[in-house]
């Protein structure tokens, strides 16, 4: 019962959870499968009483949702994921992986928002 309550609290911060886990990537798309797997594992293993962790899973949820719904963003993330070179343990690799996804998402949002804003003024 405690685990169920915890899961409900986590899902409150991850409104895109079901659309993310139900996404069916192409058979050969191992990067997408890994991102979804890491997303599922990570969000249910954070301390939801820590505001930094809650912010991180909220950002991760938005980033992965954008990843599955936006082809251009997906290709950019896949290109950057290949370049990640982490020489630490598994937990550090997962944290780095998540930080890269969130950073790419933030940069992508700023870039696409700037283009829309400039286009409106022309």
Jmol script that loads the backbone (N, CA, C; Angstrom):
load data "model"
ATOM      1  N   UNK A   1       0.818  -1.199   0.000  1.00  0.00           N
ATOM      2  CA  UNK A   1       0.000   0.000   0.000  1.00  0.00           C
ATOM      3  C   UNK A   1       0.862   1.265   0.000  1.00  0.00           C
ATOM      4  N   UNK A   2       1.975   1.233   0.732  1.00  0.00           N
ATOM      5  CA  UNK A   2       2.852   2.399   0.796  1.00  0.00           C
ATOM      6  C   UNK A   2       3.448   2.687  -0.576  1.00  0.00           C
ATOM      7  N   UNK A   3       3.868   1.652  -1.284  1.00  0.00           N
ATOM      8  CA  UNK A   3       4.446   1.815  -2.615  1.00  0.00           C
ATOM      9  C   UNK A   3       3.422   2.425  -3.570  1.00  0.00           C
ATOM     10  N   UNK A   4       2.169   2.014  -3.470  1.00  0.00           N
ATOM     11  CA  UNK A   4       1.110   2.549  -4.324  1.00  0.00           C
ATOM     12  C   UNK A   4       0.909   4.046  -4.063  1.00  0.00           C
ATOM     13  N   UNK A   5       0.888   4.431  -2.812  1.00  0.00           N
ATOM     14  CA  UNK A   5       0.746   5.847  -2.466  1.00  0.00           C
ATOM     15  C   UNK A   5       1.923   6.658  -2.993  1.00  0.00           C
ATOM     16  N   UNK A   6       3.130   6.114  -2.859  1.00  0.00           N
ATOM     17  CA  UNK A   6       4.324   6.785  -3.361  1.00  0.00           C
ATOM     18  C   UNK A   6       4.240   6.941  -4.876  1.00  0.00           C
ATOM     19  N   UNK A   7       3.815   5.894  -5.563  1.00  0.00           N
ATOM     20  CA  UNK A   7       3.691   5.939  -7.027  1.00  0.00           C
ATOM     21  C   UNK A   7       2.690   6.998  -7.454  1.00  0.00           C
ATOM     22  N   UNK A   8       1.589   7.105  -6.745  1.00  0.00           N
ATOM     23  CA  UNK A   8       0.580   8.123  -7.073  1.00  0.00           C
ATOM     24  C   UNK A   8       1.150   9.524  -6.914  1.00  0.00           C
ATOM     25  N   UNK A   9       1.954   9.721  -5.860  1.00  0.00           N
ATOM     26  CA  UNK A   9       2.568  11.033  -5.651  1.00  0.00           C
ATOM     27  C   UNK A   9       3.560  11.356  -6.763  1.00  0.00           C
ATOM     28  N   UNK A  10       4.344  10.362  -7.161  1.00  0.00           N
ATOM     29  CA  UNK A  10       5.313  10.570  -8.242  1.00  0.00           C
ATOM     30  C   UNK A  10       4.584  10.915  -9.529  1.00  0.00           C
ATOM     31  N   UNK A  11       3.528  10.176  -9.835  1.00  0.00           N
ATOM     32  CA  UNK A  11       2.793  10.402 -11.086  1.00  0.00           C
ATOM     33  C   UNK A  11       2.106  11.758 -11.117  1.00  0.00           C
ATOM     34  N   UNK A  12       1.860  12.331  -9.961  1.00  0.00           N
ATOM     35  CA  UNK A  12       1.302  13.683  -9.901  1.00  0.00           C
ATOM     36  C   UNK A  12       2.269  14.691 -10.533  1.00  0.00           C
ATOM     37  N   UNK A  13       3.566  14.406 -10.404  1.00  0.00           N
ATOM     38  CA  UNK A  13       4.594  15.288 -10.971  1.00  0.00           C
ATOM     39  C   UNK A  13       4.981  14.903 -12.401  1.00  0.00           C
ATOM     40  N   UNK A  14       4.469  13.780 -12.873  1.00  0.00           N
ATOM     41  CA  UNK A  14       4.814  13.275 -14.211  1.00  0.00           C
ATOM     42  C   UNK A  14       3.532  13.019 -15.018  1.00  0.00           C
ATOM     43  N   UNK A  15       2.887  14.080 -15.479  1.00  0.00           N
ATOM     44  CA  UNK A  15       1.609  13.910 -16.180  1.00  0.00           C
ATOM     45  C   UNK A  15       1.726  13.187 -17.527  1.00  0.00           C
ATOM     46  N   UNK A  16       2.915  13.097 -18.077  1.00  0.00           N
ATOM     47  CA  UNK A  16       3.099  12.441 -19.376  1.00  0.00           C
ATOM     48  C   UNK A  16       3.512  10.982 -19.254  1.00  0.00           C
ATOM     49  N   UNK A  17       3.506  10.447 -18.056  1.00  0.00           N
ATOM     50  CA  UNK A  17       4.028   9.101 -17.801  1.00  0.00           C
ATOM     51  C   UNK A  17       3.408   8.046 -18.723  1.00  0.00           C
ATOM     52  N   UNK A  18       2.098   7.998 -18.777  1.00  0.00           N
ATOM     53  CA  UNK A  18       1.452   6.926 -19.544  1.00  0.00           C
ATOM     54  C   UNK A  18       1.688   7.050 -21.048  1.00  0.00           C
ATOM     55  N   UNK A  19       1.694   8.267 -21.565  1.00  0.00           N
ATOM     56  CA  UNK A  19       1.971   8.413 -23.000  1.00  0.00           C
ATOM     57  C   UNK A  19       3.422   8.044 -23.312  1.00  0.00           C
ATOM     58  N   UNK A  20       4.317   8.276 -22.360  1.00  0.00           N
ATOM     59  CA  UNK A  20       5.733   7.933 -22.560  1.00  0.00           C
ATOM     60  C   UNK A  20       5.930   6.425 -22.546  1.00  0.00           C
ATOM     61  N   UNK A  21       5.396   5.754 -21.539  1.00  0.00           N
ATOM     62  CA  UNK A  21       5.649   4.316 -21.443  1.00  0.00           C
ATOM     63  C   UNK A  21       4.879   3.515 -22.487  1.00  0.00           C
ATOM     64  N   UNK A  22       3.810   4.096 -23.036  1.00  0.00           N
ATOM     65  CA  UNK A  22       3.050   3.402 -24.069  1.00  0.00           C
ATOM     66  C   UNK A  22       3.589   3.657 -25.476  1.00  0.00           C
ATOM     67  N   UNK A  23       4.591   4.524 -25.593  1.00  0.00           N
ATOM     68  CA  UNK A  23       5.186   4.823 -26.887  1.00  0.00           C
ATOM     69  C   UNK A  23       5.911   3.593 -27.417  1.00  0.00           C
ATOM     70  N   UNK A  24       5.680   3.260 -28.670  1.00  0.00           N
ATOM     71  CA  UNK A  24       6.318   2.103 -29.297  1.00  0.00           C
ATOM     72  C   UNK A  24       7.370   2.564 -30.295  1.00  0.00           C
ATOM     73  N   UNK A  25       8.630   2.543 -29.884  1.00  0.00           N
ATOM     74  CA  UNK A  25       9.693   2.940 -30.824  1.00  0.00           C
ATOM     75  C   UNK A  25       9.907   1.863 -31.876  1.00  0.00           C
ATOM     76  N   UNK A  26      10.603   2.233 -32.916  1.00  0.00           N
ATOM     77  CA  UNK A  26      10.955   1.248 -33.933  1.00  0.00           C
ATOM     78  C   UNK A  26      11.786   0.143 -33.301  1.00  0.00           C
ATOM     79  N   UNK A  27      11.719  -1.024 -33.889  1.00  0.00           N
ATOM     80  CA  UNK A  27      12.401  -2.200 -33.339  1.00  0.00           C
ATOM     81  C   UNK A  27      13.901  -1.967 -33.144  1.00  0.00           C
ATOM     82  N   UNK A  28      14.528  -1.280 -34.085  1.00  0.00           N
ATOM     83  CA  UNK A  28      15.973  -1.059 -34.013  1.00  0.00           C
ATOM     84  C   UNK A  28      16.371   0.198 -33.233  1.00  0.00           C
ATOM     85  N   UNK A  29      15.412   0.928 -32.687  1.00  0.00           N
ATOM     86  CA  UNK A  29      15.684   2.172 -31.967  1.00  0.00           C
ATOM     87  C   UNK A  29      16.002   1.889 -30.495  1.00  0.00           C
ATOM     88  N   UNK A  30      17.229   1.486 -30.238  1.00  0.00           N
ATOM     89  CA  UNK A  30      17.650   1.126 -28.881  1.00  0.00           C
ATOM     90  C   UNK A  30      17.784   2.353 -27.974  1.00  0.00           C
ATOM     91  N   UNK A  31      18.103   3.501 -28.545  1.00  0.00           N
ATOM     92  CA  UNK A  31      18.254   4.710 -27.734  1.00  0.00           C
ATOM     93  C   UNK A  31      16.921   5.089 -27.107  1.00  0.00           C
ATOM     94  N   UNK A  32      15.859   5.077 -27.886  1.00  0.00           N
ATOM     95  CA  UNK A  32      14.537   5.418 -27.353  1.00  0.00           C
ATOM     96  C   UNK A  32      14.108   4.417 -26.290  1.00  0.00           C
ATOM     97  N   UNK A  33      14.342   3.152 -26.535  1.00  0.00           N
ATOM     98  CA  UNK A  33      13.997   2.133 -25.543  1.00  0.00           C
ATOM     99  C   UNK A  33      14.747   2.380 -24.244  1.00  0.00           C
ATOM    100  N   UNK A  34      16.020   2.745 -24.339  1.00  0.00           N
ATOM    101  CA  UNK A  34      16.829   3.020 -23.150  1.00  0.00           C
ATOM    102  C   UNK A  34      16.352   4.266 -22.419  1.00  0.00           C
ATOM    103  N   UNK A  35      16.002   5.289 -23.162  1.00  0.00           N
ATOM    104  CA  UNK A  35      15.513   6.519 -22.536  1.00  0.00           C
ATOM    105  C   UNK A  35      14.231   6.244 -21.751  1.00  0.00           C
ATOM    106  N   UNK A  36      13.323   5.503 -22.347  1.00  0.00           N
ATOM    107  CA  UNK A  36      12.062   5.183 -21.664  1.00  0.00           C
ATOM    108  C   UNK A  36      12.323   4.318 -20.431  1.00  0.00           C
ATOM    109  N   UNK A  37      13.203   3.349 -20.553  1.00  0.00           N
ATOM    110  CA  UNK A  37      13.523   2.474 -19.417  1.00  0.00           C
ATOM    111  C   UNK A  37      14.157   3.274 -18.279  1.00  0.00           C
ATOM    112  N   UNK A  38      15.121   4.119 -18.611  1.00  0.00           N
ATOM    113  CA  UNK A  38      15.790   4.932 -17.590  1.00  0.00           C
ATOM    114  C   UNK A  38      14.807   5.900 -16.954  1.00  0.00           C
ATOM    115  N   UNK A  39      13.931   6.479 -17.755  1.00  0.00           N
ATOM    116  CA  UNK A  39      12.892   7.385 -17.245  1.00  0.00           C
ATOM    117  C   UNK A  39      12.038   6.670 -16.201  1.00  0.00           C
ATOM    118  N   UNK A  40      11.554   5.481 -16.540  1.00  0.00           N
ATOM    119  CA  UNK A  40      10.702   4.718 -15.612  1.00  0.00           C
ATOM    120  C   UNK A  40      11.430   4.395 -14.319  1.00  0.00           C
ATOM    121  N   UNK A  41      12.651   3.945 -14.441  1.00  0.00           N
ATOM    122  CA  UNK A  41      13.424   3.588 -13.250  1.00  0.00           C
ATOM    123  C   UNK A  41      13.725   4.820 -12.396  1.00  0.00           C
ATOM    124  N   UNK A  42      14.098   5.887 -13.044  1.00  0.00           N
ATOM    125  CA  UNK A  42      14.541   7.077 -12.313  1.00  0.00           C
ATOM    126  C   UNK A  42      13.417   7.748 -11.532  1.00  0.00           C
ATOM    127  N   UNK A  43      12.277   7.963 -12.169  1.00  0.00           N
ATOM    128  CA  UNK A  43      11.227   8.731 -11.492  1.00  0.00           C
ATOM    129  C   UNK A  43      10.696   8.027 -10.248  1.00  0.00           C
ATOM    130  N   UNK A  44      10.754   6.705 -10.234  1.00  0.00           N
ATOM    131  CA  UNK A  44      10.252   5.981  -9.065  1.00  0.00           C
ATOM    132  C   UNK A  44      11.332   5.724  -8.014  1.00  0.00           C
ATOM    133  N   UNK A  45      12.516   6.261  -8.219  1.00  0.00           N
ATOM    134  CA  UNK A  45      13.600   6.090  -7.255  1.00  0.00           C
ATOM    135  C   UNK A  45      14.148   7.415  -6.748  1.00  0.00           C
ATOM    136  N   UNK A  46      13.346   8.451  -6.795  1.00  0.00           N
ATOM    137  CA  UNK A  46      13.784   9.743  -6.267  1.00  0.00           C
ATOM    138  C   UNK A  46      13.030  10.041  -4.973  1.00  0.00           C
ATOM    139  N   UNK A  47      13.584  10.950  -4.209  1.00  0.00           N
ATOM    140  CA  UNK A  47      12.954  11.391  -2.967  1.00  0.00           C
ATOM    141  C   UNK A  47      11.999  12.530  -3.307  1.00  0.00           C
ATOM    142  N   UNK A  48      10.699  12.261  -3.255  1.00  0.00           N
ATOM    143  CA  UNK A  48       9.740  13.303  -3.630  1.00  0.00           C
ATOM    144  C   UNK A  48       9.564  14.361  -2.544  1.00  0.00           C
ATOM    145  N   UNK A  49      10.243  14.196  -1.436  1.00  0.00           N
ATOM    146  CA  UNK A  49      10.224  15.223  -0.395  1.00  0.00           C
ATOM    147  C   UNK A  49      11.322  16.263  -0.632  1.00  0.00           C
ATOM    148  N   UNK A  50      12.180  15.995  -1.596  1.00  0.00           N
ATOM    149  CA  UNK A  50      13.261  16.911  -1.955  1.00  0.00           C
ATOM    150  C   UNK A  50      12.808  17.728  -3.173  1.00  0.00           C
ATOM    151  N   UNK A  51      12.736  19.031  -3.020  1.00  0.00           N
ATOM    152  CA  UNK A  51      12.221  19.891  -4.090  1.00  0.00           C
ATOM    153  C   UNK A  51      13.091  19.844  -5.350  1.00  0.00           C
ATOM    154  N   UNK A  52      14.392  19.661  -5.194  1.00  0.00           N
ATOM    155  CA  UNK A  52      15.288  19.572  -6.351  1.00  0.00           C
ATOM    156  C   UNK A  52      14.979  18.301  -7.155  1.00  0.00           C
ATOM    157  N   UNK A  53      14.761  17.197  -6.451  1.00  0.00           N
ATOM    158  CA  UNK A  53      14.421  15.939  -7.127  1.00  0.00           C
ATOM    159  C   UNK A  53      13.078  16.033  -7.836  1.00  0.00           C
ATOM    160  N   UNK A  54      12.119  16.675  -7.196  1.00  0.00           N
ATOM    161  CA  UNK A  54      10.795  16.841  -7.807  1.00  0.00           C
ATOM    162  C   UNK A  54      10.905  17.688  -9.068  1.00  0.00           C
ATOM    163  N   UNK A  55      11.683  18.751  -9.001  1.00  0.00           N
ATOM    164  CA  UNK A  55      11.880  19.600 -10.175  1.00  0.00           C
ATOM    165  C   UNK A  55      12.558  18.813 -11.306  1.00  0.00           C
ATOM    166  N   UNK A  56      13.507  17.971 -10.931  1.00  0.00           N
ATOM    167  CA  UNK A  56      14.234  17.189 -11.928  1.00  0.00           C
ATOM    168  C   UNK A  56      13.305  16.183 -12.618  1.00  0.00           C
ATOM    169  N   UNK A  57      12.444  15.479 -11.866  1.00  0.00           N
ATOM    170  CA  UNK A  57      11.552  14.509 -12.515  1.00  0.00           C
ATOM    171  C   UNK A  57      10.480  15.216 -13.337  1.00  0.00           C
ATOM    172  N   UNK A  58      10.070  16.401 -12.905  1.00  0.00           N
ATOM    173  CA  UNK A  58       9.108  17.178 -13.685  1.00  0.00           C
ATOM    174  C   UNK A  58       9.737  17.605 -15.011  1.00  0.00           C
ATOM    175  N   UNK A  59      10.965  18.089 -14.957  1.00  0.00           N
ATOM    176  CA  UNK A  59      11.679  18.476 -16.179  1.00  0.00           C
ATOM    177  C   UNK A  59      11.956  17.273 -17.069  1.00  0.00           C
ATOM    178  N   UNK A  60      12.339  16.162 -16.459  1.00  0.00           N
ATOM    179  CA  UNK A  60      12.596  14.945 -17.220  1.00  0.00           C
ATOM    180  C   UNK A  60      11.321  14.466 -17.913  1.00  0.00           C
ATOM    181  N   UNK A  61      10.208  14.526 -17.208  1.00  0.00           N
ATOM    182  CA  UNK A  61       8.926  14.119 -17.787  1.00  0.00           C
ATOM    183  C   UNK A  61       8.603  14.969 -19.017  1.00  0.00           C
ATOM    184  N   UNK A  62       8.778  16.264 -18.896  1.00  0.00           N
ATOM    185  CA  UNK A  62       8.517  17.160 -20.035  1.00  0.00           C
ATOM    186  C   UNK A  62       9.481  16.887 -21.184  1.00  0.00           C
ATOM    187  N   UNK A  63      10.738  16.667 -20.851  1.00  0.00           N
ATOM    188  CA  UNK A  63      11.749  16.421 -21.882  1.00  0.00           C
ATOM    189  C   UNK A  63      11.494  15.124 -22.633  1.00  0.00           C
ATOM    190  N   UNK A  64      11.175  14.061 -21.922  1.00  0.00           N
ATOM    191  CA  UNK A  64      10.936  12.776 -22.582  1.00  0.00           C
ATOM    192  C   UNK A  64       9.627  12.828 -23.379  1.00  0.00           C
ATOM    193  N   UNK A  65       8.632  13.554 -22.884  1.00  0.00           N
ATOM    194  CA  UNK A  65       7.396  13.720 -23.644  1.00  0.00           C
ATOM    195  C   UNK A  65       7.674  14.449 -24.959  1.00  0.00           C
ATOM    196  N   UNK A  66       8.492  15.485 -24.886  1.00  0.00           N
ATOM    197  CA  UNK A  66       8.883  16.213 -26.101  1.00  0.00           C
ATOM    198  C   UNK A  66       9.654  15.283 -27.031  1.00  0.00           C
ATOM    199  N   UNK A  67      10.503  14.462 -26.458  1.00  0.00           N
ATOM    200  CA  UNK A  67      11.307  13.512 -27.225  1.00  0.00           C
ATOM    201  C   UNK A  67      10.424  12.558 -28.035  1.00  0.00           C
ATOM    202  N   UNK A  68       9.390  12.025 -27.436  1.00  0.00           N
ATOM    203  CA  UNK A  68       8.559  11.054 -28.154  1.00  0.00           C
ATOM    204  C   UNK A  68       7.591  11.720 -29.123  1.00  0.00           C
ATOM    205  N   UNK A  69       7.300  13.004 -28.909  1.00  0.00           N
ATOM    206  CA  UNK A  69       6.322  13.694 -29.756  1.00  0.00           C
ATOM    207  C   UNK A  69       6.914  14.583 -30.841  1.00  0.00           C
ATOM    208  N   UNK A  70       8.195  14.876 -30.768  1.00  0.00           N
ATOM    209  CA  UNK A  70       8.820  15.805 -31.713  1.00  0.00           C
ATOM    210  C   UNK A  70       9.994  15.104 -32.406  1.00  0.00           C
ATOM    211  N   UNK A  71       9.815  14.796 -33.671  1.00  0.00           N
ATOM    212  CA  UNK A  71      10.821  14.047 -34.428  1.00  0.00           C
ATOM    213  C   UNK A  71      12.160  14.781 -34.485  1.00  0.00           C
ATOM    214  N   UNK A  72      12.131  16.089 -34.693  1.00  0.00           N
ATOM    215  CA  UNK A  72      13.380  16.854 -34.793  1.00  0.00           C
ATOM    216  C   UNK A  72      14.138  16.829 -33.462  1.00  0.00           C
ATOM    217  N   UNK A  73      13.429  16.981 -32.372  1.00  0.00           N
ATOM    218  CA  UNK A  73      14.068  16.919 -31.057  1.00  0.00           C
ATOM    219  C   UNK A  73      14.609  15.517 -30.793  1.00  0.00           C
ATOM    220  N   UNK A  74      13.876  14.502 -31.187  1.00  0.00           N
ATOM    221  CA  UNK A  74      14.324  13.118 -30.992  1.00  0.00           C
ATOM    222  C   UNK A  74      15.638  12.873 -31.717  1.00  0.00           C
ATOM    223  N   UNK A  75      15.736  13.327 -32.951  1.00  0.00           N
ATOM    224  CA  UNK A  75      16.967  13.127 -33.719  1.00  0.00           C
ATOM    225  C   UNK A  75      18.140  13.867 -33.079  1.00  0.00           C
ATOM    226  N   UNK A  76      17.890  15.070 -32.572  1.00  0.00           N
ATOM    227  CA  UNK A  76      18.954  15.837 -31.917  1.00  0.00           C
ATOM    228  C   UNK A  76      19.428  15.133 -30.645  1.00  0.00           C
ATOM    229  N   UNK A  77      18.502  14.637 -29.853  1.00  0.00           N
ATOM    230  CA  UNK A  77      18.870  13.926 -28.626  1.00  0.00           C
ATOM    231  C   UNK A  77      19.658  12.670 -28.966  1.00  0.00           C
ATOM    232  N   UNK A  78      19.211  11.929 -29.958  1.00  0.00           N
ATOM    233  CA  UNK A  78      19.915  10.704 -30.335  1.00  0.00           C
ATOM    234  C   UNK A  78      21.335  11.008 -30.787  1.00  0.00           C
ATOM    235  N   UNK A  79      21.496  12.085 -31.523  1.00  0.00           N
ATOM    236  CA  UNK A  79      22.824  12.482 -31.986  1.00  0.00           C
ATOM    237  C   UNK A  79      23.726  12.828 -30.789  1.00  0.00           C
ATOM    238  N   UNK A  80      23.175  13.511 -29.794  1.00  0.00           N
ATOM    239  CA  UNK A  80      23.955  13.913 -28.626  1.00  0.00           C
ATOM    240  C   UNK A  80      24.219  12.739 -27.673  1.00  0.00           C
ATOM    241  N   UNK A  81      23.286  11.798 -27.592  1.00  0.00           N
ATOM    242  CA  UNK A  81      23.449  10.643 -26.697  1.00  0.00           C
ATOM    243  C   UNK A  81      24.636   9.780 -27.116  1.00  0.00           C
ATOM    244  N   UNK A  82      24.878   9.711 -28.384  1.00  0.00           N
ATOM    245  CA  UNK A  82      26.001   8.922 -28.879  1.00  0.00           C
ATOM    246  C   UNK A  82      27.325   9.532 -28.420  1.00  0.00           C
ATOM    247  N   UNK A  83      27.343  10.845 -28.218  1.00  0.00           N
ATOM    248  CA  UNK A  83      28.559  11.548 -27.840  1.00  0.00           C
ATOM    249  C   UNK A  83      28.867  11.492 -26.343  1.00  0.00           C
ATOM    250  N   UNK A  84      27.920  11.047 -25.515  1.00  0.00           N
ATOM    251  CA  UNK A  84      28.143  11.023 -24.067  1.00  0.00           C
ATOM    252  C   UNK A  84      29.255  10.036 -23.735  1.00  0.00           C
ATOM    253  N   UNK A  85      30.188  10.497 -22.938  1.00  0.00           N
ATOM    254  CA  UNK A  85      31.308   9.663 -22.537  1.00  0.00           C
ATOM    255  C   UNK A  85      31.483   9.777 -21.030  1.00  0.00           C
ATOM    256  N   UNK A  86      30.873   8.847 -20.301  1.00  0.00           N
ATOM    257  CA  UNK A  86      30.926   8.878 -18.848  1.00  0.00           C
ATOM    258  C   UNK A  86      31.778   7.709 -18.366  1.00  0.00           C
ATOM    259  N   UNK A  87      32.774   8.008 -17.549  1.00  0.00           N
ATOM    260  CA  UNK A  87      33.673   6.961 -17.060  1.00  0.00           C
ATOM    261  C   UNK A  87      33.493   6.778 -15.563  1.00  0.00           C
ATOM    262  N   UNK A  88      32.253   6.647 -15.146  1.00  0.00           N
ATOM    263  CA  UNK A  88      31.955   6.482 -13.726  1.00  0.00           C
ATOM    264  C   UNK A  88      31.041   5.282 -13.559  1.00  0.00           C
ATOM    265  N   UNK A  89      30.542   5.115 -12.349  1.00  0.00           N
ATOM    266  CA  UNK A  89      29.647   3.985 -12.098  1.00  0.00           C
ATOM    267  C   UNK A  89      28.280   4.203 -12.752  1.00  0.00           C
ATOM    268  N   UNK A  90      27.441   3.190 -12.663  1.00  0.00           N
ATOM    269  CA  UNK A  90      26.139   3.203 -13.339  1.00  0.00           C
ATOM    270  C   UNK A  90      25.255   4.350 -12.869  1.00  0.00           C
ATOM    271  N   UNK A  91      25.209   4.603 -11.555  1.00  0.00           N
ATOM    272  CA  UNK A  91      24.354   5.675 -11.042  1.00  0.00           C
ATOM    273  C   UNK A  91      24.780   7.032 -11.589  1.00  0.00           C
ATOM    274  N   UNK A  92      26.071   7.256 -11.648  1.00  0.00           N
ATOM    275  CA  UNK A  92      26.560   8.520 -12.186  1.00  0.00           C
ATOM    276  C   UNK A  92      26.236   8.633 -13.680  1.00  0.00           C
ATOM    277  N   UNK A  93      26.306   7.517 -14.386  1.00  0.00           N
ATOM    278  CA  UNK A  93      25.985   7.520 -15.805  1.00  0.00           C
ATOM    279  C   UNK A  93      24.523   7.883 -16.019  1.00  0.00           C
ATOM    280  N   UNK A  94      23.625   7.326 -15.206  1.00  0.00           N
ATOM    281  CA  UNK A  94      22.197   7.627 -15.318  1.00  0.00           C
ATOM    282  C   UNK A  94      21.949   9.102 -15.031  1.00  0.00           C
ATOM    283  N   UNK A  95      22.576   9.629 -13.986  1.00  0.00           N
ATOM    284  CA  UNK A  95      22.412  11.051 -13.663  1.00  0.00           C
ATOM    285  C   UNK A  95      22.904  11.924 -14.807  1.00  0.00           C
ATOM    286  N   UNK A  96      24.044  11.583 -15.381  1.00  0.00           N
ATOM    287  CA  UNK A  96      24.588  12.352 -16.500  1.00  0.00           C
ATOM    288  C   UNK A  96      23.662  12.279 -17.709  1.00  0.00           C
ATOM    289  N   UNK A  97      23.160  11.108 -17.967  1.00  0.00           N
ATOM    290  CA  UNK A  97      22.232  10.867 -19.070  1.00  0.00           C
ATOM    291  C   UNK A  97      20.990  11.751 -18.914  1.00  0.00           C
ATOM    292  N   UNK A  98      20.438  11.779 -17.712  1.00  0.00           N
ATOM    293  CA  UNK A  98      19.244  12.578 -17.426  1.00  0.00           C
ATOM    294  C   UNK A  98      19.555  14.063 -17.530  1.00  0.00           C
ATOM    295  N   UNK A  99      20.691  14.481 -16.998  1.00  0.00           N
ATOM    296  CA  UNK A  99      21.081  15.890 -17.081  1.00  0.00           C
ATOM    297  C   UNK A  99      21.239  16.340 -18.534  1.00  0.00           C
ATOM    298  N   UNK A 100      21.798  15.483 -19.377  1.00  0.00           N
ATOM    299  CA  UNK A 100      21.967  15.823 -20.793  1.00  0.00           C
ATOM    300  C   UNK A 100      20.608  15.974 -21.469  1.00  0.00           C
ATOM    301  N   UNK A 101      19.697  15.063 -21.202  1.00  0.00           N
ATOM    302  CA  UNK A 101      18.359  15.149 -21.804  1.00  0.00           C
ATOM    303  C   UNK A 101      17.669  16.444 -21.388  1.00  0.00           C
ATOM    304  N   UNK A 102      17.720  16.767 -20.113  1.00  0.00           N
ATOM    305  CA  UNK A 102      17.076  17.987 -19.616  1.00  0.00           C
ATOM    306  C   UNK A 102      17.737  19.227 -20.212  1.00  0.00           C
ATOM    307  N   UNK A 103      19.062  19.230 -20.290  1.00  0.00           N
ATOM    308  CA  UNK A 103      19.775  20.376 -20.868  1.00  0.00           C
ATOM    309  C   UNK A 103      19.420  20.548 -22.349  1.00  0.00           C
ATOM    310  N   UNK A 104      19.395  19.457 -23.095  1.00  0.00           N
ATOM    311  CA  UNK A 104      19.017  19.525 -24.513  1.00  0.00           C
ATOM    312  C   UNK A 104      17.595  20.046 -24.671  1.00  0.00           C
ATOM    313  N   UNK A 105      16.705  19.597 -23.806  1.00  0.00           N
ATOM    314  CA  UNK A 105      15.310  20.036 -23.849  1.00  0.00           C
ATOM    315  C   UNK A 105      15.207  21.534 -23.581  1.00  0.00           C
ATOM    316  N   UNK A 106      15.917  21.997 -22.567  1.00  0.00           N
ATOM    317  CA  UNK A 106      15.897  23.424 -22.235  1.00  0.00           C
ATOM    318  C   UNK A 106      16.446  24.262 -23.386  1.00  0.00           C
ATOM    319  N   UNK A 107      17.566  23.846 -23.948  1.00  0.00           N
ATOM    320  CA  UNK A 107      18.154  24.561 -25.085  1.00  0.00           C
ATOM    321  C   UNK A 107      17.231  24.541 -26.290  1.00  0.00           C
ATOM    322  N   UNK A 108      16.611  23.407 -26.546  1.00  0.00           N
ATOM    323  CA  UNK A 108      15.707  23.267 -27.686  1.00  0.00           C
ATOM    324  C   UNK A 108      14.498  24.180 -27.521  1.00  0.00           C
ATOM    325  N   UNK A 109      13.955  24.231 -26.310  1.00  0.00           N
ATOM    326  CA  UNK A 109      12.805  25.102 -26.055  1.00  0.00           C
ATOM    327  C   UNK A 109      13.172  26.566 -26.269  1.00  0.00           C
ATOM    328  N   UNK A 110      14.324  26.974 -25.748  1.00  0.00           N
ATOM    329  CA  UNK A 110      14.755  28.366 -25.915  1.00  0.00           C
ATOM    330  C   UNK A 110      14.960  28.698 -27.385  1.00  0.00           C
ATOM    331  N   UNK A 111      15.566  27.782 -28.123  1.00  0.00           N
ATOM    332  CA  UNK A 111      15.828  28.000 -29.548  1.00  0.00           C
ATOM    333  C   UNK A 111      14.531  28.087 -30.336  1.00  0.00           C
ATOM    334  N   UNK A 112      13.612  27.151 -30.127  1.00  0.00           N
ATOM    335  CA  UNK A 112      12.362  27.155 -30.906  1.00  0.00           C
ATOM    336  C   UNK A 112      11.467  28.306 -30.489  1.00  0.00           C
ATOM    337  N   UNK A 113      11.489  28.693 -29.223  1.00  0.00           N
ATOM    338  CA  UNK A 113      10.701  29.834 -28.771  1.00  0.00           C
ATOM    339  C   UNK A 113      11.230  31.121 -29.387  1.00  0.00           C
ATOM    340  N   UNK A 114      12.532  31.248 -29.463  1.00  0.00           N
ATOM    341  CA  UNK A 114      13.146  32.443 -30.043  1.00  0.00           C
ATOM    342  C   UNK A 114      12.783  32.560 -31.522  1.00  0.00           C
ATOM    343  N   UNK A 115      12.770  31.461 -32.243  1.00  0.00           N
ATOM    344  CA  UNK A 115      12.421  31.494 -33.663  1.00  0.00           C
ATOM    345  C   UNK A 115      10.971  31.931 -33.845  1.00  0.00           C
ATOM    346  N   UNK A 116      10.074  31.420 -33.026  1.00  0.00           N
ATOM    347  CA  UNK A 116       8.666  31.794 -33.122  1.00  0.00           C
ATOM    348  C   UNK A 116       8.497  33.270 -32.805  1.00  0.00           C
ATOM    349  N   UNK A 117       9.162  33.757 -31.770  1.00  0.00           N
ATOM    350  CA  UNK A 117       9.052  35.163 -31.389  1.00  0.00           C
ATOM    351  C   UNK A 117       9.555  36.074 -32.491  1.00  0.00           C
ATOM    352  N   UNK A 118      10.671  35.748 -33.085  1.00  0.00           N
ATOM    353  CA  UNK A 118      11.229  36.555 -34.163  1.00  0.00           C
ATOM    354  C   UNK A 118      10.316  36.514 -35.379  1.00  0.00           C
ATOM    355  N   UNK A 119       9.780  35.376 -35.678  1.00  0.00           N
ATOM    356  CA  UNK A 119       8.897  35.244 -36.843  1.00  0.00           C
ATOM    357  C   UNK A 119       7.651  36.097 -36.705  1.00  0.00           C
ATOM    358  N   UNK A 120       7.147  36.236 -35.513  1.00  0.00           N
ATOM    359  CA  UNK A 120       5.931  37.033 -35.316  1.00  0.00           C
ATOM    360  C   UNK A 120       6.154  38.519 -35.599  1.00  0.00           C
ATOM    361  N   UNK A 121       7.361  38.978 -35.374  1.00  0.00           N
ATOM    362  CA  UNK A 121       7.643  40.382 -35.550  1.00  0.00           C
ATOM    363  C   UNK A 121       7.986  40.765 -36.991  1.00  0.00           C
ATOM    364  N   UNK A 122       8.257  39.778 -37.787  1.00  0.00           N
ATOM    365  CA  UNK A 122       8.649  40.075 -39.169  1.00  0.00           C
ATOM    366  C   UNK A 122       7.467  40.416 -39.999  1.00  0.00           C
TER     367      UNK A 122
END
end "model"
wireframe off; spacefill off
backbone 0.3
color backbone group
